[in-house]
Amino acid sequence: MDLILEKIIHITNGIFLGDLPISTKINFISIDTRKILQNNSKSKDKVLFIPIKGKNFDGHDFLESAFKNGAAIALVDKKHEKKINNISNNVIIVDNTKNALQNIAAFYRRKFDIKAIGVTGSVGKSTVKEMLASIFGIELKIVKTIKNLNGQIGLPLAMFGINKETQILIAEMGISEINEMERLSEIVDPDFAIITNIGVSHLENFKTTEITCREKLKISKRENCKFYLNGDNPKLSRVNLPNEIKYFGLSGNYPYRAEQIYSTGEKTNFVLATNKFRENIEIPCLGVHNVYNALAAISVAIDAGIYLEDIKAGLERFKPLPQRGQILHVGDIIFLDDSYNASPDSVKSSINIFQAIKSDGKSIMVMADMLEIGVRSEEIHFNIGKYIALSGINILITVGNLAKFIGDGARSVDSNVEILYFINNDLALKELIFRIRSGDKILIKGSRGMKTEEILNNLVSYYHK
């Protein structure tokens, strides 16, 4: 990246204190002092450090470390001005460092005349983003948001990966607060906007799925932005927008449809049906929800002018992200790792994959609490327990404070399911080690805050030994 210090001062409406020439070129922006050191060991970049206040830390506490590690300049929130009394380095005083980061990112992104794709939705965002990256990356230079860094801090940082060679920006845009999407939209400025679905997630803040839908639809302010919506989702099938809308799905006469879906091994095949042609498509993952994800990526790629051969090749080389429906074989035990996060819709999708996996032994599911789903949380957990029991699970191991309601729901529809309740991951792990036998398959699912990946990682290590 390349930004002039004078421009940064202007963008942030900041007050510059220091002796660095305002014509200095800033080549790297970091919120992590460790990355400053790593960057400076490889180059002679001028680094801008932006301290961000988090839940458990404040980046302003690391200003001195940032300069020791090689930062040329730092932003400082005016509330923390006293912290620079003992620092003789260059600083820019701003009203709010997070807002300043976002303003710099929005300005920097608009320096480049590139097409941008924004992806949001209650579930499936990361998978669609990676499918798009696999497709567009065959012939074009792309920049994408990294891992799960899709919010008000991670997304702006991804913008600084854009350079003169970049042709496509693919941005996953995740929100959990009212009006948050408007800010992300200002930064990304999408030409194409995908909304995968609207479901029960972040209801603590959004309260209803109607509000969730309204907030997701703020993904782009461009009048010429094309929207790609899941036509089978009740909330998205009824939206009213001034923009052009392209629907995808399975059950309607949409411009992009999937028909004749079937699975072989760990792959899914379907027929892509459009108003102009039909084509066989194969994706290296299981589950109808991944067919929807593929349709979302395909529809944008076709409209962006990508050749069908490249679309098929991109999907074939796509690899599911870790902890998102990843199938692991350890000896003759099969683990389905979907531990990254959990909502009612994503649990149902996980079970859909799990049922398609063939095994000779028992079906065991570990289900931890689903967080941030609001006042109906107990009812929602009870209902997901009913759904789990109806799926044919042999053993259900529940973890967390709300897990009791999952078990109660499962027990209400099938008394033959063996249900075990544990308050933490360690106790669940011990029980699993005792229970698992050759030929079994195990699904692990839970919200991010439940850290169910700890159970999976320890189980895999145990059975590898």
C-alpha positions as CSV (number, residue, x, y, z in Angstrom):
1,M,0.0,0.0,0.0
2,D,1.0,3.6,-0.4
3,L,-0.5,6.6,1.4
4,I,1.0,10.1,2.0
5,L,1.1,11.1,5.6
6,E,-0.5,14.5,4.8
7,K,-3.5,12.7,3.2
8,I,-3.9,10.5,6.3
9,I,-3.9,13.6,8.6
10,H,-6.6,15.1,6.3
11,I,-8.8,11.9,6.1
12,T,-8.8,11.4,9.9
13,N,-9.2,15.2,10.7
14,G,-6.3,14.6,13.0
15,I,-3.8,16.8,14.7
16,F,-0.2,15.8,13.8
17,L,2.5,16.0,16.5
18,G,6.0,15.2,15.4
19,D,8.8,16.0,13.0
20,L,8.2,13.4,10.3
21,P,7.8,15.1,6.9
22,I,4.1,15.2,5.9
23,S,5.2,14.0,2.4
24,T,6.3,10.7,4.0
25,K,4.8,7.6,2.3
26,I,3.1,5.2,4.7
27,N,3.5,1.6,3.3
28,F,1.9,-0.6,6.0
29,I,-0.9,-0.2,8.6
30,S,-1.1,-2.4,11.6
31,I,-3.2,-2.8,14.8
32,D,-0.8,-5.4,16.1
33,T,2.7,-4.5,17.4
34,R,3.9,-8.0,16.7
35,K,3.1,-7.7,13.0
36,I,5.0,-4.4,12.9
37,L,8.1,-6.3,14.0
38,Q,7.5,-9.1,11.5
39,N,7.0,-6.6,8.7
40,N,10.1,-4.6,9.5
41,S,12.2,-7.7,9.5
42,K,11.4,-8.2,5.8
43,S,11.2,-4.6,4.5
44,K,11.9,-1.0,5.3
45,D,8.3,0.1,5.1
46,K,7.0,3.1,7.0
47,V,4.4,1.7,9.4
48,L,1.4,3.4,10.8
49,F,0.2,1.8,14.1
50,I,-3.5,2.2,14.9
51,P,-4.4,1.2,18.5
52,I,-7.9,-0.2,18.8
53,K,-9.8,-0.7,22.1
54,G,-11.2,-4.2,22.4
55,K,-13.3,-5.9,25.1
56,N,-10.3,-7.1,27.1
57,F,-7.5,-4.8,25.9
58,D,-6.7,-1.3,24.7
59,G,-4.1,-0.9,21.9
60,H,-3.0,2.4,23.5
61,D,-1.3,0.4,26.2
62,F,1.1,-0.9,23.5
63,L,2.1,2.5,22.0
64,E,5.6,2.3,23.4
65,S,6.0,-1.3,22.1
66,A,4.8,-0.2,18.6
67,F,7.5,2.4,18.3
68,K,10.1,0.0,19.7
69,N,9.1,-2.5,17.0
70,G,9.6,0.1,14.3
71,A,6.4,2.0,13.8
72,A,7.0,5.4,12.2
73,I,3.8,7.0,13.4
74,A,0.7,6.1,15.4
75,L,-2.8,7.3,15.7
76,V,-3.9,8.2,19.3
77,D,-7.5,8.7,20.5
78,K,-7.8,12.1,22.1
79,K,-9.1,10.4,25.2
80,H,-5.7,8.9,25.6
81,E,-3.6,12.0,24.9
82,K,-1.9,11.7,28.3
83,K,-0.3,8.4,27.2
84,I,1.9,10.2,24.7
85,N,3.6,12.5,27.3
86,N,6.5,10.1,27.7
87,I,6.7,9.3,24.0
88,S,8.7,11.5,21.7
89,N,7.6,9.8,18.5
90,N,5.2,11.0,15.8
91,V,1.5,10.8,16.5
92,I,-1.8,11.9,15.0
93,I,-4.5,12.8,17.6
94,V,-8.0,11.7,16.4
95,D,-11.5,11.6,17.8
96,N,-11.7,7.8,17.5
97,T,-9.1,5.4,16.2
98,K,-11.6,2.8,15.0
99,N,-13.5,5.4,12.9
100,A,-10.1,6.7,11.7
101,L,-9.1,3.2,10.5
102,Q,-12.4,2.9,8.6
103,N,-12.1,6.3,7.0
104,I,-8.6,5.6,5.8
105,A,-9.7,2.2,4.4
106,A,-12.7,3.7,2.6
107,F,-10.4,6.3,1.0
108,Y,-7.8,3.8,0.1
109,R,-10.3,1.4,-1.5
110,R,-11.6,4.2,-3.7
111,K,-8.2,4.9,-5.1
112,F,-8.6,1.8,-7.3
113,D,-11.1,1.3,-10.1
114,I,-11.9,-2.3,-9.4
115,K,-15.1,-4.4,-9.1
116,A,-16.2,-5.3,-5.6
117,I,-18.4,-8.2,-4.5
118,G,-20.0,-8.0,-1.0
119,V,-21.2,-11.1,0.7
120,T,-23.5,-11.2,3.7
121,G,-26.2,-13.5,5.3
122,S,-27.0,-15.3,8.5
123,V,-24.9,-18.4,7.4
124,G,-22.8,-19.3,4.4
125,K,-20.9,-16.0,4.0
126,S,-17.4,-17.4,4.4
127,T,-18.1,-20.4,2.1
128,V,-19.5,-18.2,-0.7
129,K,-16.5,-15.8,-0.3
130,E,-14.1,-18.7,-0.7
131,M,-16.0,-20.2,-3.7
132,L,-15.9,-16.8,-5.4
133,A,-12.2,-16.5,-4.6
134,S,-11.6,-19.9,-6.2
135,I,-13.5,-19.0,-9.3
136,F,-12.3,-15.5,-9.9
137,G,-8.7,-16.4,-8.8
138,I,-8.2,-18.6,-11.8
139,E,-7.7,-15.7,-14.2
140,L,-7.9,-12.6,-12.2
141,K,-5.9,-10.9,-9.4
142,I,-8.1,-10.8,-6.3
143,V,-8.1,-9.5,-2.8
144,K,-10.4,-11.0,-0.2
145,T,-11.2,-10.6,3.4
146,I,-9.2,-13.1,5.5
147,K,-10.6,-15.9,7.7
148,N,-13.4,-14.5,9.8
149,L,-12.2,-10.9,9.8
150,N,-15.4,-9.5,8.3
151,G,-16.4,-6.7,10.7
152,Q,-15.6,-3.1,11.6
153,I,-11.9,-3.8,12.1
154,G,-10.9,-6.8,10.1
155,L,-12.7,-5.7,6.9
156,P,-11.0,-2.3,6.7
157,L,-7.6,-3.9,7.2
158,A,-8.3,-6.2,4.2
159,M,-8.6,-3.1,2.0
160,F,-4.9,-2.4,2.4
161,G,-4.1,-5.5,0.5
162,I,-5.4,-3.9,-2.7
163,N,-2.8,-2.7,-5.2
164,K,-2.4,-1.7,-8.8
165,E,-2.7,-5.3,-10.0
166,T,-5.9,-6.1,-8.1
167,Q,-8.9,-6.6,-10.4
168,I,-11.6,-8.0,-8.0
169,L,-12.3,-7.3,-4.3
170,I,-14.3,-10.1,-2.5
171,A,-15.5,-8.9,0.9
172,E,-17.3,-10.9,3.5
173,M,-19.4,-8.5,5.5
174,G,-20.6,-9.7,8.9
175,I,-22.8,-7.6,11.2
176,S,-24.3,-8.0,14.7
177,E,-25.4,-4.4,15.4
178,I,-28.0,-2.0,14.0
179,N,-26.5,0.3,11.3
180,E,-23.2,-1.6,11.2
181,M,-23.7,-2.6,7.6
182,E,-24.0,1.0,6.4
183,R,-20.4,1.6,7.7
184,L,-19.1,-1.6,6.0
185,S,-20.9,-0.6,2.8
186,E,-19.1,2.8,2.7
187,I,-15.8,1.0,2.9
188,V,-16.4,-1.9,0.3
189,D,-18.8,0.0,-2.0
190,P,-20.0,-3.3,-3.7
191,D,-20.9,-3.6,-7.4
192,F,-22.4,-7.0,-6.7
193,A,-24.2,-7.9,-3.4
194,I,-25.0,-11.4,-2.3
195,I,-27.3,-12.2,0.6
196,T,-27.1,-15.9,1.3
197,N,-30.1,-16.1,3.6
198,I,-31.8,-14.5,6.6
199,G,-32.1,-16.7,9.8
200,V,-32.0,-16.7,13.5
201,S,-28.7,-15.2,14.4
202,H,-27.6,-12.2,16.5
203,L,-31.2,-11.7,17.7
204,E,-30.0,-10.3,21.0
205,N,-29.3,-7.1,19.1
206,F,-31.6,-7.4,16.0
207,K,-34.6,-8.8,18.0
208,T,-36.4,-10.1,14.9
209,T,-35.5,-11.6,11.5
210,E,-37.4,-8.7,9.8
211,I,-34.8,-6.3,11.3
212,T,-32.0,-8.7,10.4
213,C,-33.2,-8.6,6.8
214,R,-33.5,-4.8,6.8
215,E,-30.0,-4.4,8.1
216,K,-28.4,-6.9,5.7
217,L,-30.1,-5.2,2.7
218,K,-28.0,-2.1,3.5
219,I,-25.0,-3.9,2.0
220,S,-24.7,-1.5,-0.9
221,K,-25.7,2.1,-1.6
222,R,-24.9,2.0,-5.3
223,E,-27.9,2.5,-7.5
224,N,-26.3,0.2,-10.1
225,C,-25.4,-2.5,-7.6
226,K,-26.9,-5.9,-8.6
227,F,-28.3,-7.9,-5.7
228,Y,-28.2,-11.7,-5.7
229,L,-30.7,-13.2,-3.2
230,N,-31.8,-16.6,-2.1
231,G,-35.3,-16.9,-3.6
232,D,-36.2,-19.8,-1.3
233,N,-35.6,-17.8,1.8
234,P,-39.0,-16.3,2.9
235,K,-37.6,-13.0,4.1
236,L,-35.5,-12.4,0.9
237,S,-38.2,-13.5,-1.6
238,R,-40.4,-10.5,-0.7
239,V,-37.9,-7.6,-0.6
240,N,-38.5,-4.4,-2.4
241,L,-35.4,-2.7,-3.8
242,P,-34.8,-0.1,-6.5
243,N,-31.8,-2.2,-7.6
244,E,-31.8,-5.0,-10.0
245,I,-32.3,-8.3,-8.2
246,K,-31.2,-11.8,-9.4
247,Y,-32.7,-14.7,-7.5
248,F,-31.1,-18.2,-7.1
249,G,-32.5,-21.3,-5.5
250,L,-34.1,-24.7,-5.9
251,S,-37.8,-24.3,-5.8
252,G,-38.7,-21.5,-8.1
253,N,-38.3,-20.3,-11.7
254,Y,-35.2,-18.3,-10.9
255,P,-32.5,-17.2,-13.3
256,Y,-30.1,-19.5,-11.5
257,R,-31.5,-22.9,-10.3
258,A,-30.1,-26.2,-9.1
259,E,-31.9,-29.4,-10.1
260,Q,-31.2,-33.2,-9.8
261,I,-29.0,-32.9,-6.7
262,Y,-27.2,-36.0,-5.5
263,S,-24.1,-36.9,-3.5
264,T,-21.2,-39.3,-4.2
265,G,-18.6,-39.9,-1.6
266,E,-17.8,-36.5,-0.2
267,K,-18.9,-34.5,-3.3
268,T,-22.2,-33.0,-4.4
269,N,-23.5,-32.9,-8.0
270,F,-26.3,-30.9,-9.5
271,V,-27.6,-29.5,-12.7
272,L,-27.2,-25.7,-13.0
273,A,-30.3,-24.5,-14.9
274,T,-30.5,-21.0,-16.3
275,N,-32.8,-19.4,-18.9
276,K,-30.1,-20.0,-21.5
277,F,-28.4,-23.3,-20.7
278,R,-28.1,-26.4,-18.4
279,E,-24.8,-27.6,-17.1
280,N,-23.6,-30.4,-14.7
281,I,-21.8,-28.9,-11.7
282,E,-19.7,-30.7,-9.0
283,I,-18.6,-29.3,-5.7
284,P,-16.2,-31.0,-3.3
285,C,-18.5,-30.7,-0.2
286,L,-21.7,-32.1,1.0
287,G,-25.1,-30.6,1.9
288,V,-27.9,-28.8,0.1
289,H,-26.9,-25.6,1.9
290,N,-23.6,-25.8,-0.1
291,V,-25.6,-26.1,-3.3
292,Y,-27.2,-22.7,-2.4
293,N,-23.7,-21.3,-1.6
294,A,-22.4,-22.5,-5.0
295,L,-25.5,-21.0,-6.8
296,A,-24.7,-17.6,-5.2
297,A,-21.1,-17.7,-6.4
298,I,-22.0,-19.0,-9.8
299,S,-24.7,-16.4,-10.5
300,V,-22.3,-13.5,-9.8
301,A,-19.5,-15.1,-11.7
302,I,-21.7,-15.6,-14.8
303,D,-22.9,-12.0,-14.7
304,A,-19.3,-10.8,-14.2
305,G,-18.3,-12.5,-17.5
306,I,-16.4,-15.5,-16.1
307,Y,-16.3,-18.4,-18.5
308,L,-18.4,-21.5,-17.4
309,E,-15.3,-23.7,-17.7
310,D,-13.4,-21.4,-15.2
311,I,-16.5,-21.4,-12.9
312,K,-16.5,-25.2,-12.9
313,A,-12.7,-25.4,-12.4
314,G,-12.9,-22.9,-9.6
315,L,-15.6,-24.8,-7.7
316,E,-13.7,-28.1,-8.2
317,R,-10.6,-26.6,-6.5
318,F,-12.6,-25.0,-3.7
319,K,-11.7,-26.4,-0.2
320,P,-14.1,-26.1,2.7
321,L,-12.8,-23.8,5.4
322,P,-11.5,-25.4,8.7
323,Q,-14.3,-25.9,11.3
324,R,-17.0,-25.3,8.7
325,G,-18.3,-28.7,7.6
326,Q,-14.8,-30.2,7.3
327,I,-14.7,-34.0,7.1
328,L,-11.8,-35.6,8.9
329,H,-10.8,-39.3,8.7
330,V,-8.7,-40.5,11.6
331,G,-8.3,-44.2,11.1
332,D,-11.8,-45.6,10.6
333,I,-13.4,-42.9,12.7
334,I,-15.0,-40.0,10.9
335,F,-15.2,-36.5,12.4
336,L,-17.5,-33.7,10.9
337,D,-15.9,-30.5,12.2
338,D,-18.5,-27.7,12.1
339,S,-17.3,-26.2,15.3
340,Y,-16.7,-22.7,14.1
341,N,-20.2,-21.3,15.1
342,A,-23.8,-22.3,15.5
343,S,-27.3,-21.0,14.8
344,P,-30.5,-23.1,14.2
345,D,-30.1,-22.9,10.4
346,S,-26.4,-23.9,10.5
347,V,-27.2,-26.8,12.9
348,K,-29.7,-28.1,10.4
349,S,-27.2,-27.8,7.6
350,S,-24.6,-29.7,9.6
351,I,-27.0,-32.5,10.2
352,N,-27.8,-32.6,6.5
353,I,-24.1,-33.2,5.8
354,F,-23.8,-35.7,8.7
355,Q,-26.7,-37.8,7.4
356,A,-25.0,-38.1,4.0
357,I,-21.8,-39.5,5.5
358,K,-21.7,-43.3,5.4
359,S,-20.3,-45.2,8.4
360,D,-20.6,-48.6,10.0
361,G,-20.8,-47.5,13.6
362,K,-22.8,-45.1,15.8
363,S,-23.8,-41.5,15.0
364,I,-22.7,-39.3,17.8
365,M,-23.4,-35.5,18.0
366,V,-21.8,-33.0,20.3
367,M,-24.0,-29.9,20.5
368,A,-23.0,-26.9,22.6
369,D,-25.0,-23.7,23.4
370,M,-26.1,-21.4,20.6
371,L,-25.3,-17.9,21.8
372,E,-26.7,-14.4,20.9
373,I,-30.1,-15.6,19.9
374,G,-32.1,-13.5,22.3
375,V,-35.1,-13.9,24.6
376,R,-36.4,-17.0,22.9
377,S,-33.2,-18.9,23.5
378,E,-34.6,-21.7,25.7
379,E,-37.4,-22.4,23.1
380,I,-35.0,-22.3,20.2
381,H,-32.6,-24.8,22.0
382,F,-35.6,-27.1,22.8
383,N,-36.7,-27.0,19.1
384,I,-33.2,-27.8,17.8
385,G,-33.1,-30.7,20.2
386,K,-36.2,-32.1,18.6
387,Y,-34.7,-31.7,15.1
388,I,-31.5,-33.5,16.2
389,A,-33.5,-36.4,17.6
390,L,-35.5,-36.8,14.4
391,S,-32.3,-37.0,12.3
392,G,-31.4,-40.5,13.6
393,I,-28.6,-39.6,16.0
394,N,-27.7,-42.5,18.4
395,I,-25.9,-40.5,21.1
396,L,-26.4,-36.8,21.8
397,I,-23.8,-35.1,24.0
398,T,-24.8,-31.5,25.1
399,V,-22.5,-28.9,26.5
400,G,-23.2,-25.6,28.3
401,N,-25.8,-23.7,30.3
402,L,-28.5,-24.0,27.7
403,A,-27.7,-27.5,26.7
404,K,-30.3,-28.9,29.1
405,F,-33.0,-27.6,26.8
406,I,-31.5,-29.3,23.7
407,G,-31.6,-32.6,25.6
408,D,-35.2,-31.9,26.7
409,G,-36.3,-31.3,23.2
410,A,-34.6,-34.4,21.9
411,R,-36.1,-36.5,24.6
412,S,-39.6,-35.2,23.9
413,V,-39.6,-36.9,20.4
414,D,-37.3,-39.9,20.8
415,S,-36.7,-41.7,24.0
416,N,-34.2,-44.0,22.3
417,V,-31.6,-41.4,21.8
418,E,-29.0,-41.6,24.5
419,I,-28.6,-38.0,25.9
420,L,-25.7,-36.9,28.1
421,Y,-25.3,-33.4,29.5
422,F,-22.0,-31.7,30.5
423,I,-21.3,-28.3,31.8
424,N,-17.9,-27.9,30.0
425,N,-15.8,-29.2,27.2
426,D,-13.3,-31.2,29.3
427,L,-16.0,-33.4,30.8
428,A,-17.6,-33.9,27.3
429,L,-14.2,-34.9,25.9
430,K,-13.6,-37.6,28.6
431,E,-17.0,-39.1,27.9
432,L,-16.4,-39.1,24.1
433,I,-13.1,-40.9,24.5
434,F,-14.9,-43.5,26.6
435,R,-17.8,-43.8,24.1
436,I,-16.2,-43.7,20.6
437,R,-15.5,-47.0,18.8
438,S,-14.2,-48.0,15.5
439,G,-16.5,-47.1,12.6
440,D,-18.3,-44.3,14.5
441,K,-19.0,-40.8,13.0
442,I,-19.0,-37.7,15.2
443,L,-20.4,-34.3,14.5
444,I,-19.2,-31.4,16.7
445,K,-21.2,-28.1,16.7
446,G,-21.4,-25.0,18.9
447,S,-21.3,-21.3,19.0
448,R,-17.9,-19.5,18.7
449,G,-17.9,-18.6,22.4
450,M,-18.3,-22.3,23.4
451,K,-14.9,-23.2,21.8
452,T,-16.1,-26.7,20.8
453,E,-13.0,-26.9,18.5
454,E,-11.1,-27.7,21.7
455,I,-13.1,-31.0,21.9
456,L,-12.4,-31.8,18.2
457,N,-8.7,-31.0,18.3
458,N,-8.2,-33.1,21.5
459,L,-10.1,-36.0,20.0
460,V,-8.1,-36.0,16.8
461,S,-4.9,-35.8,18.7
462,Y,-5.9,-38.7,21.0
463,Y,-6.9,-41.0,18.1
464,H,-3.8,-40.0,16.0
465,K,-1.7,-41.3,18.9
